[in-house]
Amino acid sequence: MRIAVDMDSVLAETTEAMIVWMKEKHNEVFKKEDITDWDWVQHRYDLSTPETVRMFAEIWGDRWESVPPTESNIEKKVERLAELSELTVVSSASPDQANGKLKWLYKYGLKQVPLLIVPYGKTKEKLPYHIFIDDRDDTIEKVVEAGKIGFLYDQPWNQKCKVGMRVKSLSSVISFLEGKGV
């Protein structure tokens, strides 16, 4: 079995850096809990796609060290997932984000896990993985539609999604896989 785990908002709590960026650049303040759908910030603040890409490029280019993990003991949990199956971090990103994402993975002891960058606007469900762990509801819907296993990493913006298996931590995915004898 091959597992694809998303980086932003699954392994790395990118939203915290995004909140700081919006305050600095647009003098706008919001909380993670205010985000009600995937494109909420872009719509609410009328950010263009290039500006959104620029925001994430700055976060992963200049601020990657300030991005905390989503969970404590992230290294041990990712390590366990990698023991259970072939694991790859699959992240939608522009090329200028890749270096910061790699540095982040190294900082948190995840240098043994490969990173696959998928261009913005490209879907993941056609990639050769059996299991996907992602916070984006559209991705999980497409994964499940393709007959694959989708774990929806619980976030405020994906509460309307009714497909896949909703998980609040990577430990839940680990327990599921161990229970299946993977």
Stockholm file with secondary structure:
# STOCKHOLM 1.0

chainA/1-182         MRIAVDMDSVLAETTEAMIVWMKEKHNEVFKKEDITDWDWVQHRYDLSTPETVRMFAEIWGDRWESVPPTESNIEKKVERLAELSELTVVSSASPDQANGKLKWLYKYGLKQVPLLIVPYGKTKEKLPYHIFIDDRDDTIEKVVEAGKIGFLYDQPWNQKCKVGMRVKSLSSVISFLEGKGV
#=GR chainA/1-182 SS CEEEECCBTTTBCHHHHHHHHHHHHHCCCCCGGGCCSTTHHHHHTTCCHHHHHHHHHHHHHHCGGGCCBSSTTHHHHHHHHHHHSEEEEEEECCGGGHHHHHHHHHHTTCTTSCEEEECTTCCSTTSSCSEEEESCHHHHHHHHHTTCEEEEECCGGGTTCCSSEEESSHHHHHHHHHHTTC
#=GC SS_cons         CEEEECCBTTTBCHHHHHHHHHHHHHCCCCCGGGCCSTTHHHHHTTCCHHHHHHHHHHHHHHCGGGCCBSSTTHHHHHHHHHHHSEEEEEEECCGGGHHHHHHHHHHTTCTTSCEEEECTTCCSTTSSCSEEEESCHHHHHHHHHTTCEEEEECCGGGTTCCSSEEESSHHHHHHHHHHTTC
//
